[in-house]
Amino acid sequence: MIQECKKCLLYESAEGDILNDIKEKIAKLPEKDKVSETVYQNRLEFCKNCDNLISGVCMKCGCYVEFRAAFKKQKCPDVKGRKW
């Protein structure tokens, strides 16, 4: 039986096709719209430790956190417990 990884990001849960698509979209973003790699990794660490993360998807907004975390203008969607 395959278990759903509740605290995994896409790169950890073998969702290669989706992750590759997200990486391609992030690469096409203008640099002015993206956070630095350090900020990106910090955001993903917060997401990874959040109870609202299930298989790379934020249950607060339904987005793939590895995509949302790349944008400067985005914030953690958990209004009451915002991490970034």
C-alpha positions, -999 to +999 in steps of 0.1 A: +000+000+000+013+035-009+011+059+020+004+096+015+033+117+029+017+144+050+048+164+056+066+161+023+074+185-004+071+174-040+107+167-044+105+142-014+073+125-025+084+114-060+061+137-078+087+143-105+065+154-134+047+180-113+079+192-097+097+195-131+067+215-144+069+238-114+107+243-117+102+252-154+076+278-145+098+293-117+127+295-141+107+315-165+097+341-139+113+375-141+141+377-115+124+408-100+094+387-091+113+358-074+128+355-039+164+345-034+173+309-031+179+313+006+145+329+012+129+302-010+145+274+011+136+291+044+100+293+032+099+257+023+113+247+057+084+266+073+059+248+050+075+215+056+068+218+094+032+231+089+002+210+098-015+223+066+010+206+042-001+174+026+019+159-002+034+193-013+000+210-013-010+237+012-045+229+025-051+265+033-050+277-003-046+245-024-014+256-041+019+237-045+041+253-018+072+249-040+056+273-065+040+298-042+072+301-021+091+314-051+071+347-055+081+378-037+045+391-034+031+358-020+026+352+017+019+322+038-019+317+034-025+308+070-037+342+081-038+333+118-005+314+119+014+330+090+050+318+089+064+339+060 
